[in-house]
Amino acid sequence: MKPLLIVTISLLINLAAVAQQDTTRLLNEVPVFANRIQTGFNETSASVIVVNAVQLQHTPAISVADALHYFAGVDMRQRGANGVQADASIRGSTFDQVLILINGIKISDMQTGHHSMNLPIDMDNVERIEILKGPAARVFGQNAFAGAINIITKNPEETFVKLQAVAGENGLGGGRLSASLYENGVGHYLSASRDFSDGYKYNTDYVISNYFYQAGWKGRAGTFSLLSGLTDRSFGANGFYASAAFQDQYESVQTSLTALSLQTNPREHIRVDHRLYWRRNQDEYIFNKNNPTAYRNLHTNNTVGYEVNASINSKTGITGMGIDVNYLKLASNNLGDHNRTVATLFLEHRFEFMNKRFDVTPGVQLNHYSDFGTNVFPGIDVGYVLTSKVKAYANWGYTYRVPSYTDLYYSDPANAGNPDLQPEYAVSYEAGLKLLNITGLTAQASYFVRNGNRIIDWTKENDTDPWRPDNLIGVDMRGVDMNISYAFPKINFLHRLDVGYTYIDAEKQQDATFSRYALENLNHQVVGSLTLRFGKQIFASYYFRYVDRASMDDYMLSDLRFNWNNNSWSVFADVTNMFNQPYQETNLVVMPGRWAKLGVSYTIRKSGE
């Protein structure tokens, strides 16, 4: 571990020394989205990856879940293809320990974290993705135990109509229609899509429909925005749950999100933002689609909330504060009917010293659950600009997660929930370096530790026993992750190079014979991509992934995308899993082999734009 860390730090410092001397701060132009204190990428004293729409366009992915495979520290564990059902892990966490957000709106699901990636948007709606790893993710609130993934949607300031069609092997097909109207500072953006496939093996067929609307306008009080989205997905769940032998499982999920936001006009260095939001999720699970009445679960949950966030600029720095109150209600034929109220108070302040070379941001989160009581969660971020090219940063924070209702109450012949579960918590540390002010080059590396306590895991002593969750264990994660990106000068066919690496050393303190979730972490993860550019319009992108998982066989995958575009037309061709490698991202489902896809789109723009 220590030699690896020393090599990583040396590499970053040497890159800074030999890189171009131009001080253009490209990434710093884009603020990292936060609900209170917003800073540019360079100013953020945390481990952050920002993926913009152009990078997403070059990934051989037709879903957000697929695109997230290609970034170090993020472990997407899919059951099925093309984002049908996906779990996100960051730095060895379970799927319940990562907070998913859309425009800062929490998408966590009270029933189970398996639904957190049921996103009511598609790839074409995404402006950028921000991946926050480690304790700094606490700024988003509860359940950002190991990190957060914040998806920022597009808000086009132009008028157009766009048509897209996708086809491929395994009966893959799909179509999208999107339109934007922008006049006199008022914007409307609407899209509808439908994707389907016959599946890559028995009972892996799916149909996914997404509907998305976003509007923005300015009023006397400030800038208003309205977001509304729905995803409706039905899919064969061959071996998804319990055992690979159960091939006739079937699932249907509908998830919607509506939010109205107001960013008030700043007054005397004060900015106040308001947001009302409503998320609904309905999940129907059928154990045997040929005999639906034999065993069926139907869960419906609603989350309604209001939050207000403020930032105050003063001579001592920036103060951020916020209140988030939400009400959650679950109706389920298996889990029962439950509700809870959650209230969260945030307070943080960013101090800057030594002509802004040294920054310190302490913060605290006070959280009250109607069924788990009140807790206080402090944290601090520190950053220091060592040279004009290198910044050092460190974080410390207390993070937590409450049990899902599946953890508490789920029951079937193979599983038994535990209503006596308590929230799990961890103390997390991180120290790292990032490069600054280097044209075309971004890089960061960090060493992290997460000491988890009362971690919830589903365990059993004998093979014939039912799985049962308990606060049985402590799980300690420590490791290194790094990523380097270089955008080549526009003088040759080389366009962009990305390399990422994550190493995790995990230790579990538990005596149970069988364990389901706690140690599915990656030991080693290597991701890389190279994009070539031919002329102004043709790109070829090669993506590589090597995954060494603690609980399964390791694997290497190669994916390829060709895309061509001009002002009106765009065409892409993908080949994923080029060498047809067998692999699993969870312990139940064998993932698809080689798969070729083709897409074409045509955009009609308003004359003069």
PEUR-V993612 format. One record per residue. N is the residue number from 1. RES is the residue in one small letter. OMEGA is omega as a letter, one per 40 degrees, with the letter a starting at -180 (999 if undefined). Layout:
[[N;RES;OMEGA] [N;RES;OMEGA]]
This chain:
[[1;m;a] [2;k;i] [3;p;i] [4;l;i] [5;l;i] [6;i;i] [7;v;a] [8;t;a] [9;i;i] [10;s;i] [11;l;a] [12;l;a] [13;i;i] [14;n;i] [15;l;i] [16;a;a] [17;a;a] [18;v;a] [19;a;a] [20;q;a] [21;q;i] [22;d;a] [23;t;i] [24;t;a] [25;r;a] [26;l;a] [27;l;a] [28;n;i] [29;e;a] [30;v;i] [31;p;i] [32;v;a] [33;f;i] [34;a;a] [35;n;a] [36;r;a] [37;i;i] [38;q;i] [39;t;i] [40;g;a] [41;f;a] [42;n;a] [43;e;a] [44;t;i] [45;s;a] [46;a;i] [47;s;a] [48;v;i] [49;i;i] [50;v;a] [51;v;a] [52;n;a] [53;a;i] [54;v;i] [55;q;i] [56;l;a] [57;q;a] [58;h;i] [59;t;i] [60;p;a] [61;a;i] [62;i;i] [63;s;i] [64;v;a] [65;a;i] [66;d;a] [67;a;a] [68;l;i] [69;h;a] [70;y;a] [71;f;a] [72;a;i] [73;g;i] [74;v;a] [75;d;i] [76;m;a] [77;r;a] [78;q;i] [79;r;a] [80;g;a] [81;a;i] [82;n;i] [83;g;a] [84;v;i] [85;q;a] [86;a;i] [87;d;i] [88;a;i] [89;s;i] [90;i;i] [91;r;i] [92;g;a] [93;s;i] [94;t;a] [95;f;i] [96;d;a] [97;q;i] [98;v;i] [99;l;i] [100;i;a] [101;l;i] [102;i;a] [103;n;i] [104;g;i] [105;i;a] [106;k;a] [107;i;a] [108;s;a] [109;d;a] [110;m;a] [111;q;a] [112;t;i] [113;g;i] [114;h;a] [115;h;a] [116;s;i] [117;m;i] [118;n;a] [119;l;i] [120;p;i] [121;i;i] [122;d;a] [123;m;a] [124;d;i] [125;n;a] [126;v;i] [127;e;i] [128;r;i] [129;i;i] [130;e;a] [131;i;i] [132;l;a] [133;k;i] [134;g;a] [135;p;i] [136;a;i] [137;a;i] [138;r;a] [139;v;i] [140;f;i] [141;g;a] [142;q;i] [143;n;i] [144;a;a] [145;f;a] [146;a;a] [147;g;a] [148;a;i] [149;i;a] [150;n;a] [151;i;a] [152;i;a] [153;t;i] [154;k;i] [155;n;a] [156;p;i] [157;e;i] [158;e;i] [159;t;a] [160;f;i] [161;v;a] [162;k;i] [163;l;a] [164;q;i] [165;a;i] [166;v;i] [167;a;i] [168;g;i] [169;e;i] [170;n;i] [171;g;a] [172;l;i] [173;g;i] [174;g;i] [175;g;i] [176;r;i] [177;l;i] [178;s;a] [179;a;i] [180;s;i] [181;l;a] [182;y;i] [183;e;i] [184;n;i] [185;g;i] [186;v;a] [187;g;i] [188;h;i] [189;y;a] [190;l;i] [191;s;i] [192;a;a] [193;s;i] [194;r;i] [195;d;a] [196;f;i] [197;s;i] [198;d;i] [199;g;a] [200;y;i] [201;k;a] [202;y;i] [203;n;i] [204;t;i] [205;d;i] [206;y;i] [207;v;i] [208;i;i] [209;s;i] [210;n;i] [211;y;a] [212;f;i] [213;y;i] [214;q;i] [215;a;i] [216;g;i] [217;w;a] [218;k;i] [219;g;a] [220;r;a] [221;a;a] [222;g;a] [223;t;i] [224;f;i] [225;s;i] [226;l;i] [227;l;i] [228;s;a] [229;g;i] [230;l;i] [231;t;i] [232;d;a] [233;r;i] [234;s;a] [235;f;i] [236;g;a] [237;a;a] [238;n;i] [239;g;a] [240;f;a] [241;y;i] [242;a;a] [243;s;i] [244;a;a] [245;a;a] [246;f;a] [247;q;a] [248;d;i] [249;q;a] [250;y;a] [251;e;i] [252;s;a] [253;v;i] [254;q;a] [255;t;i] [256;s;i] [257;l;i] [258;t;a] [259;a;i] [260;l;a] [261;s;i] [262;l;i] [263;q;a] [264;t;i] [265;n;a] [266;p;i] [267;r;i] [268;e;i] [269;h;i] [270;i;i] [271;r;i] [272;v;i] [273;d;i] [274;h;i] [275;r;i] [276;l;a] [277;y;i] [278;w;i] [279;r;i] [280;r;i] [281;n;i] [282;q;a] [283;d;i] [284;e;a] [285;y;i] [286;i;a] [287;f;a] [288;n;a] [289;k;i] [290;n;i] [291;n;a] [292;p;a] [293;t;a] [294;a;i] [295;y;a] [296;r;i] [297;n;i] [298;l;a] [299;h;i] [300;t;i] [301;n;i] [302;n;i] [303;t;i] [304;v;a] [305;g;i] [306;y;i] [307;e;i] [308;v;a] [309;n;a] [310;a;i] [311;s;a] [312;i;i] [313;n;i] [314;s;i] [315;k;a] [316;t;i] [317;g;a] [318;i;i] [319;t;i] [320;g;i] [321;m;a] [322;g;i] [323;i;i] [324;d;i] [325;v;i] [326;n;a] [327;y;a] [328;l;a] [329;k;a] [330;l;i] [331;a;a] [332;s;i] [333;n;i] [334;n;a] [335;l;a] [336;g;i] [337;d;a] [338;h;i] [339;n;i] [340;r;i] [341;t;a] [342;v;i] [343;a;a] [344;t;i] [345;l;a] [346;f;i] [347;l;i] [348;e;i] [349;h;i] [350;r;i] [351;f;i] [352;e;a] [353;f;i] [354;m;i] [355;n;i] [356;k;i] [357;r;a] [358;f;i] [359;d;i] [360;v;a] [361;t;i] [362;p;i] [363;g;i] [364;v;i] [365;q;i] [366;l;a] [367;n;i] [368;h;i] [369;y;a] [370;s;a] [371;d;i] [372;f;i] [373;g;a] [374;t;i] [375;n;i] [376;v;a] [377;f;a] [378;p;i] [379;g;i] [380;i;i] [381;d;a] [382;v;i] [383;g;i] [384;y;i] [385;v;a] [386;l;i] [387;t;i] [388;s;a] [389;k;a] [390;v;i] [391;k;i] [392;a;i] [393;y;i] [394;a;i] [395;n;i] [396;w;i] [397;g;i] [398;y;a] [399;t;a] [400;y;i] [401;r;i] [402;v;i] [403;p;i] [404;s;i] [405;y;i] [406;t;i] [407;d;a] [408;l;a] [409;y;a] [410;y;a] [411;s;i] [412;d;a] [413;p;a] [414;a;a] [415;n;i] [416;a;i] [417;g;a] [418;n;a] [419;p;i] [420;d;a] [421;l;i] [422;q;i] [423;p;i] [424;e;a] [425;y;a] [426;a;i] [427;v;a] [428;s;i] [429;y;i] [430;e;i] [431;a;a] [432;g;i] [433;l;i] [434;k;i] [435;l;a] [436;l;i] [437;n;a] [438;i;a] [439;t;i] [440;g;a] [441;l;i] [442;t;i] [443;a;i] [444;q;i] [445;a;a] [446;s;i] [447;y;a] [448;f;i] [449;v;i] [450;r;i] [451;n;a] [452;g;i] [453;n;a] [454;r;a] [455;i;a] [456;i;i] [457;d;i] [458;w;a] [459;t;i] [460;k;a] [461;e;a] [462;n;a] [463;d;a] [464;t;i] [465;d;i] [466;p;i] [467;w;a] [468;r;i] [469;p;i] [470;d;i] [471;n;a] [472;l;a] [473;i;i] [474;g;i] [475;v;i] [476;d;i] [477;m;i] [478;r;a] [479;g;a] [480;v;i] [481;d;a] [482;m;i] [483;n;a] [484;i;i] [485;s;i] [486;y;i] [487;a;a] [488;f;i] [489;p;a] [490;k;a] [491;i;i] [492;n;a] [493;f;i] [494;l;a] [495;h;a] [496;r;i] [497;l;i] [498;d;i] [499;v;i] [500;g;a] [501;y;i] [502;t;i] [503;y;i] [504;i;i] [505;d;a] [506;a;i] [507;e;a] [508;k;i] [509;q;a] [510;q;a] [511;d;a] [512;a;a] [513;t;a] [514;f;a] [515;s;a] [516;r;a] [517;y;a] [518;a;a] [519;l;i] [520;e;a] [521;n;i] [522;l;i] [523;n;i] [524;h;i] [525;q;i] [526;v;i] [527;v;i] [528;g;i] [529;s;i] [530;l;i] [531;t;i] [532;l;a] [533;r;a] [534;f;a] [535;g;a] [536;k;a] [537;q;a] [538;i;i] [539;f;i] [540;a;a] [541;s;i] [542;y;a] [543;y;a] [544;f;i] [545;r;i] [546;y;a] [547;v;i] [548;d;a] [549;r;a] [550;a;a] [551;s;a] [552;m;i] [553;d;i] [554;d;a] [555;y;i] [556;m;a] [557;l;i] [558;s;i] [559;d;a] [560;l;i] [561;r;i] [562;f;i] [563;n;i] [564;w;i] [565;n;i] [566;n;a] [567;n;a] [568;s;a] [569;w;i] [570;s;a] [571;v;i] [572;f;i] [573;a;a] [574;d;i] [575;v;i] [576;t;a] [577;n;a] [578;m;a] [579;f;i] [580;n;a] [581;q;i] [582;p;i] [583;y;i] [584;q;i] [585;e;i] [586;t;a] [587;n;a] [588;l;a] [589;v;i] [590;v;a] [591;m;a] [592;p;i] [593;g;a] [594;r;a] [595;w;i] [596;a;a] [597;k;i] [598;l;i] [599;g;i] [600;v;i] [601;s;i] [602;y;a] [603;t;i] [604;i;a] [605;r;i] [606;k;a] [607;s;i] [608;g;i] [609;e;999]]
